[in-house]
Amino acid sequence: MTTHPNCKINLGLHVTERRPDGYHNLETIFIPIPLCDSLTINTSDRYALYQVCIKSVSTPEENICTKAYRLLCEEYPQIGGAEVHLEKNIPIGAGLGGGSSDGAHTIIMLNNIFNLGLTDEQMCSYAARLGADCPFFIYNRPCYATGIGDHLEPLNFRFPISNLHFVLLKPPVAVSTADAYRGIVPKRSDIDLRKAVKQPVEKWRDLIVNDFETTVFPKYPIIAEMKQYLYDRGAVYASMSGSGSALFAFFKEQPDEKLPYEIYRSNDF
């Protein structure tokens, strides 16, 4: 069985408070994007993971797909061996949630392959044990997220971006989430993102912000420069996704040429 774990972008990201457990509560809107990895799982007499990566950053035992497999095996002994092939296309350290998506899709596939009968809610519960962004990829539809990103409210309205051109960039730096949080001053926003994203996109620049830009841009000036470059090229809205380093932008007219560090574009988002 093969599936294609996709990535996401964040429309706005507010770090609202530090929790007693050391984590942070946040507010954001997740939007799925069809830039995908490739994940194949076949039954086998043992477990094995084979990775084809842009840049390998983990051993098979450290990989989130392996963690998802081990997590479900603890409670579902009917799960047999599995041979997992993971081909990475989503950049690492980009704030696009590629690893989280791989973990969530592993749970979905194991549920189907071994007939576990798990509901979306049950799969979300397991996914949350892998990482804060993982539950989103179980639903994989636009969601308003709070908590550490694991409290999800699916959004059923149509965003005012359907006729715009979308471009995703990945500057040549990787940002760790820990670095992005370092220096963040949590505060509650006066803006409700659910209302802000219903406004015309031309207003988003003043309404929808990513708090991580305040800590990431000074350390990685190229990301700030590329955001300004997107506006200079005519973007109606541009932002960093998650903790970076990826940037995305919406244009009324499609850029004629491929932009620096461009990794994906859609003519009709």
MIZA-239150 format. One record per residue (C-alpha): x, y, z; chain. Coordinates in Angstrom, 2 decimals. Layout:
// MIZA-239150
+---------+---------+---------+-------+
:       u :       v :       w : chain :
+---------+---------+---------+-------+
:       X :       Y :       Z :     A :
...
+---------+---------+---------+-------+
***
This chain:
// MIZA-239150
+---------+---------+---------+-------+
:       u :       v :       w : chain :
+---------+---------+---------+-------+
:    0.00 :    0.00 :    0.00 :     A :
:    1.34 :    3.40 :   -0.97 :     A :
:    0.22 :    6.85 :    0.09 :     A :
:    1.62 :   10.35 :   -0.26 :     A :
:    1.93 :   12.28 :    3.03 :     A :
:    1.47 :   15.96 :    2.25 :     A :
:    2.75 :   19.04 :    4.03 :     A :
:    0.99 :   22.09 :    5.49 :     A :
:    1.35 :   25.81 :    5.88 :     A :
:    0.29 :   28.00 :    8.79 :     A :
:   -1.96 :   30.98 :    8.20 :     A :
:   -0.93 :   33.03 :   11.20 :     A :
:    0.72 :   31.66 :   14.31 :     A :
:    0.39 :   33.18 :   17.77 :     A :
:    2.32 :   31.82 :   20.75 :     A :
:   -0.19 :   32.59 :   23.48 :     A :
:    1.31 :   31.24 :   26.73 :     A :
:    3.92 :   29.01 :   28.28 :     A :
:    2.50 :   25.89 :   29.89 :     A :
:    3.55 :   24.43 :   33.27 :     A :
:    4.96 :   21.40 :   31.42 :     A :
:    7.38 :   23.64 :   29.50 :     A :
:    5.49 :   23.51 :   26.21 :     A :
:    3.69 :   26.49 :   24.71 :     A :
:    0.06 :   26.98 :   23.76 :     A :
:   -0.52 :   28.51 :   20.37 :     A :
:   -3.17 :   29.57 :   17.92 :     A :
:   -2.88 :   28.91 :   14.20 :     A :
:   -4.70 :   27.78 :   11.08 :     A :
:   -3.35 :   24.71 :    9.30 :     A :
:   -3.84 :   24.43 :    5.54 :     A :
:   -2.85 :   21.21 :    3.71 :     A :
:   -0.58 :   21.60 :    0.67 :     A :
:   -0.10 :   18.87 :   -1.99 :     A :
:    3.71 :   18.80 :   -1.82 :     A :
:    4.21 :   15.21 :   -0.73 :     A :
:    6.54 :   12.48 :    0.45 :     A :
:    5.94 :    8.90 :   -0.69 :     A :
:    5.22 :    6.21 :    1.91 :     A :
:    4.82 :    2.50 :    1.11 :     A :
:    4.03 :   -0.13 :    3.74 :     A :
:    3.91 :   -3.85 :    2.97 :     A :
:    3.34 :   -6.71 :    5.39 :     A :
:    6.44 :   -8.70 :    6.23 :     A :
:    7.83 :  -11.19 :    8.75 :     A :
:    9.72 :   -8.39 :   10.52 :     A :
:    9.89 :   -4.59 :   10.75 :     A :
:   12.27 :   -2.65 :    8.53 :     A :
:   12.43 :    0.98 :    7.38 :     A :
:   14.15 :    2.13 :    4.22 :     A :
:   14.63 :    5.87 :    3.71 :     A :
:   15.37 :    7.86 :    0.58 :     A :
:   15.89 :   11.39 :    1.85 :     A :
:   16.87 :   14.82 :    0.67 :     A :
:   19.03 :   14.84 :    3.76 :     A :
:   18.88 :   12.04 :    6.30 :     A :
:   18.64 :   13.33 :    9.86 :     A :
:   17.54 :   10.21 :   11.72 :     A :
:   18.30 :    6.53 :   11.99 :     A :
:   15.51 :    4.07 :   11.18 :     A :
:   14.82 :    3.60 :   14.89 :     A :
:   14.57 :    7.35 :   15.45 :     A :
:   12.31 :    7.91 :   12.45 :     A :
:    8.75 :    8.96 :   13.26 :     A :
:    7.33 :    6.17 :   11.09 :     A :
:    9.10 :    3.64 :   13.29 :     A :
:    7.83 :    5.42 :   16.40 :     A :
:    4.27 :    5.26 :   15.05 :     A :
:    4.64 :    1.54 :   14.33 :     A :
:    6.06 :    0.80 :   17.80 :     A :
:    3.33 :    2.89 :   19.46 :     A :
:    0.50 :    0.94 :   17.85 :     A :
:    2.22 :   -2.41 :   18.38 :     A :
:    2.18 :   -1.80 :   22.14 :     A :
:   -1.63 :   -1.97 :   22.17 :     A :
:   -2.48 :   -4.01 :   19.09 :     A :
:   -0.61 :   -7.35 :   19.09 :     A :
:   -2.33 :   -8.34 :   15.85 :     A :
:   -0.01 :   -5.95 :   14.03 :     A :
:    2.58 :   -8.06 :   12.26 :     A :
:    5.85 :   -7.17 :   10.64 :     A :
:    6.00 :   -4.33 :    8.16 :     A :
:    8.42 :   -3.15 :    5.51 :     A :
:    8.31 :    0.63 :    5.25 :     A :
:    9.73 :    2.61 :    2.35 :     A :
:    9.84 :    6.38 :    2.85 :     A :
:   10.92 :    8.76 :    0.10 :     A :
:   11.33 :   12.31 :    1.35 :     A :
:   10.45 :   15.23 :   -0.89 :     A :
:    9.22 :   17.69 :    1.74 :     A :
:   12.19 :   19.70 :    3.03 :     A :
:   13.41 :   19.11 :    6.58 :     A :
:   13.58 :   22.01 :    9.05 :     A :
:   11.15 :   24.05 :    6.98 :     A :
:    8.08 :   24.42 :    9.20 :     A :
:    6.01 :   22.37 :    6.74 :     A :
:    5.28 :   19.41 :    9.00 :     A :
:    6.68 :   16.74 :    6.69 :     A :
:    7.82 :   14.45 :    9.50 :     A :
:    4.54 :   14.89 :   11.36 :     A :
:    2.65 :   13.96 :    8.21 :     A :
:    4.76 :   10.83 :    7.73 :     A :
:    3.96 :    9.73 :   11.29 :     A :
:    0.23 :   10.42 :   10.98 :     A :
:   -0.03 :    8.65 :    7.62 :     A :
:    1.81 :    5.64 :    9.07 :     A :
:   -0.94 :    5.38 :   11.71 :     A :
:   -3.64 :    5.65 :    9.02 :     A :
:   -2.01 :    2.99 :    6.85 :     A :
:   -1.42 :    0.54 :    9.71 :     A :
:   -5.05 :    1.01 :   10.75 :     A :
:   -6.14 :    0.04 :    7.24 :     A :
:   -3.62 :   -2.74 :    6.59 :     A :
:   -4.21 :   -4.55 :    9.89 :     A :
:   -7.93 :   -3.75 :   10.19 :     A :
:   -7.59 :   -2.09 :   13.59 :     A :
:  -10.91 :   -0.27 :   13.28 :     A :
:   -9.62 :    2.98 :   14.77 :     A :
:  -11.75 :    6.11 :   14.44 :     A :
:  -10.27 :    9.46 :   13.42 :     A :
:  -10.49 :   10.55 :   17.06 :     A :
:   -8.57 :    7.48 :   18.23 :     A :
:   -5.92 :    7.94 :   15.55 :     A :
:   -5.59 :   11.61 :   16.57 :     A :
:   -4.98 :   10.52 :   20.15 :     A :
:   -2.11 :    8.29 :   19.04 :     A :
:   -0.79 :   10.92 :   16.66 :     A :
:   -0.63 :   13.49 :   19.48 :     A :
:    1.82 :   11.20 :   21.27 :     A :
:    4.16 :   11.47 :   18.29 :     A :
:    4.15 :   15.26 :   17.92 :     A :
:    2.03 :   18.39 :   18.24 :     A :
:    1.35 :   18.76 :   14.49 :     A :
:    0.60 :   15.08 :   13.87 :     A :
:   -3.16 :   15.06 :   14.71 :     A :
:   -3.83 :   17.64 :   12.00 :     A :
:   -2.68 :   15.22 :    9.32 :     A :
:   -5.27 :   12.66 :   10.41 :     A :
:   -8.02 :   15.11 :    9.39 :     A :
:   -5.91 :   16.75 :    6.67 :     A :
:   -8.29 :   19.62 :    5.99 :     A :
:   -8.18 :   23.32 :    6.97 :     A :
:   -8.32 :   23.50 :   10.76 :     A :
:   -8.13 :   26.13 :   13.47 :     A :
:   -5.67 :   24.79 :   16.05 :     A :
:   -5.07 :   25.67 :   19.69 :     A :
:   -3.33 :   23.98 :   22.62 :     A :
:    0.07 :   22.81 :   21.42 :     A :
:   -1.49 :   22.46 :   17.97 :     A :
:   -3.46 :   19.34 :   18.88 :     A :
:   -6.89 :   20.86 :   19.59 :     A :
:   -8.46 :   21.07 :   16.15 :     A :
:  -11.58 :   22.75 :   14.83 :     A :
:  -12.24 :   21.96 :   11.15 :     A :
:  -13.09 :   25.10 :    9.16 :     A :
:  -15.95 :   24.73 :    6.73 :     A :
:  -15.97 :   28.13 :    5.06 :     A :
:  -14.28 :   28.98 :    1.75 :     A :
:  -11.08 :   30.95 :    2.09 :     A :
:  -10.75 :   34.04 :   -0.17 :     A :
:   -7.73 :   32.54 :   -1.95 :     A :
:   -9.31 :   30.18 :   -4.46 :     A :
:   -8.36 :   32.24 :   -7.53 :     A :
:   -4.89 :   33.26 :   -6.40 :     A :
:   -1.53 :   31.83 :   -7.40 :     A :
:    0.45 :   30.15 :   -4.65 :     A :
:    4.25 :   29.85 :   -4.39 :     A :
:    6.28 :   28.02 :   -1.74 :     A :
:    9.97 :   28.79 :   -1.17 :     A :
:   12.63 :   27.02 :    0.92 :     A :
:   15.68 :   29.21 :    1.60 :     A :
:   18.94 :   27.25 :    2.10 :     A :
:   18.77 :   27.19 :    5.91 :     A :
:   17.07 :   24.88 :    8.40 :     A :
:   15.45 :   26.25 :   11.55 :     A :
:   15.02 :   24.12 :   14.66 :     A :
:   11.78 :   24.56 :   16.56 :     A :
:   13.76 :   25.02 :   19.78 :     A :
:   15.66 :   27.94 :   18.23 :     A :
:   12.44 :   29.49 :   17.00 :     A :
:   10.92 :   29.40 :   20.49 :     A :
:   14.06 :   30.85 :   22.07 :     A :
:   13.30 :   34.50 :   22.77 :     A :
:    9.56 :   34.27 :   22.13 :     A :
:    7.45 :   36.35 :   24.51 :     A :
:    4.04 :   34.63 :   24.67 :     A :
:    0.99 :   36.87 :   24.54 :     A :
:   -2.63 :   36.53 :   23.53 :     A :
:   -3.57 :   38.14 :   20.25 :     A :
:   -6.40 :   40.63 :   19.91 :     A :
:   -7.14 :   39.18 :   16.46 :     A :
:   -9.30 :   36.08 :   15.99 :     A :
:   -7.67 :   34.19 :   13.12 :     A :
:  -10.98 :   32.57 :   12.18 :     A :
:  -12.38 :   36.02 :   11.44 :     A :
:   -9.18 :   37.44 :    9.97 :     A :
:   -8.90 :   34.78 :    7.23 :     A :
:  -12.38 :   35.70 :    5.99 :     A :
:  -11.17 :   39.22 :    5.19 :     A :
:   -9.92 :   40.10 :    1.70 :     A :
:   -6.39 :   38.82 :    1.22 :     A :
:   -5.13 :   42.37 :    0.69 :     A :
:   -5.85 :   42.98 :    4.39 :     A :
:   -4.01 :   39.91 :    5.65 :     A :
:   -0.62 :   41.64 :    5.72 :     A :
:   -1.78 :   43.79 :    8.65 :     A :
:   -3.94 :   41.14 :   10.32 :     A :
:   -2.31 :   37.73 :   10.05 :     A :
:    1.19 :   37.37 :   11.49 :     A :
:    3.55 :   34.58 :   12.52 :     A :
:    5.11 :   35.29 :   15.92 :     A :
:    8.14 :   33.14 :   15.08 :     A :
:    9.28 :   35.69 :   12.50 :     A :
:   10.35 :   37.94 :   15.39 :     A :
:   12.91 :   35.39 :   16.58 :     A :
:   13.83 :   33.65 :   13.32 :     A :
:   14.40 :   36.66 :   11.04 :     A :
:   17.23 :   38.22 :   13.11 :     A :
:   19.10 :   34.90 :   13.20 :     A :
:   18.44 :   34.01 :    9.55 :     A :
:   18.31 :   37.32 :    7.60 :     A :
:   17.93 :   35.50 :    4.28 :     A :
:   14.39 :   34.45 :    5.30 :     A :
:   13.41 :   38.05 :    6.03 :     A :
:   15.01 :   39.16 :    2.76 :     A :
:   13.07 :   36.56 :    0.80 :     A :
:    9.79 :   37.61 :    2.40 :     A :
:   10.41 :   41.21 :    1.34 :     A :
:   11.42 :   39.93 :   -2.11 :     A :
:    8.03 :   38.23 :   -2.44 :     A :
:    6.25 :   41.49 :   -1.66 :     A :
:    8.52 :   43.33 :   -4.08 :     A :
:    7.50 :   40.84 :   -6.78 :     A :
:    3.82 :   41.65 :   -6.20 :     A :
:    2.65 :   39.17 :   -3.57 :     A :
:   -0.60 :   40.21 :   -1.90 :     A :
:    0.35 :   38.17 :    1.17 :     A :
:    3.56 :   36.46 :    2.25 :     A :
:    4.55 :   34.70 :    5.46 :     A :
:    6.88 :   32.17 :    7.01 :     A :
:    5.26 :   28.82 :    7.71 :     A :
:    5.44 :   27.41 :   11.23 :     A :
:    8.88 :   27.83 :   12.77 :     A :
:   10.48 :   28.23 :    9.34 :     A :
:   12.42 :   28.33 :    7.17 :     A :
:    9.87 :   27.91 :    4.37 :     A :
:    7.97 :   30.94 :    3.07 :     A :
:    4.78 :   31.07 :    1.06 :     A :
:    3.01 :   33.79 :   -0.90 :     A :
:   -0.21 :   34.46 :   -2.77 :     A :
:   -0.16 :   36.40 :   -6.04 :     A :
:   -2.98 :   37.78 :   -8.19 :     A :
:   -0.84 :   37.18 :  -11.27 :     A :
:    1.42 :   34.18 :  -11.58 :     A :
:    5.14 :   35.09 :  -11.52 :     A :
:    6.52 :   34.57 :  -15.01 :     A :
:    9.77 :   32.96 :  -13.90 :     A :
:   10.67 :   30.47 :  -11.23 :     A :
:   11.51 :   32.38 :   -8.05 :     A :
:   14.72 :   31.83 :   -6.04 :     A :
:   14.41 :   28.74 :   -3.81 :     A :
:   10.96 :   27.93 :   -5.21 :     A :
:    9.95 :   24.31 :   -4.49 :     A :
:    6.23 :   24.31 :   -5.33 :     A :
:    3.58 :   26.43 :   -6.98 :     A :
:   -0.10 :   26.11 :   -7.75 :     A :
:   -1.89 :   28.08 :  -10.45 :     A :
:   -5.23 :   27.87 :   -8.67 :     A :
:   -4.86 :   27.46 :   -4.92 :     A :
+---------+---------+---------+-------+
***
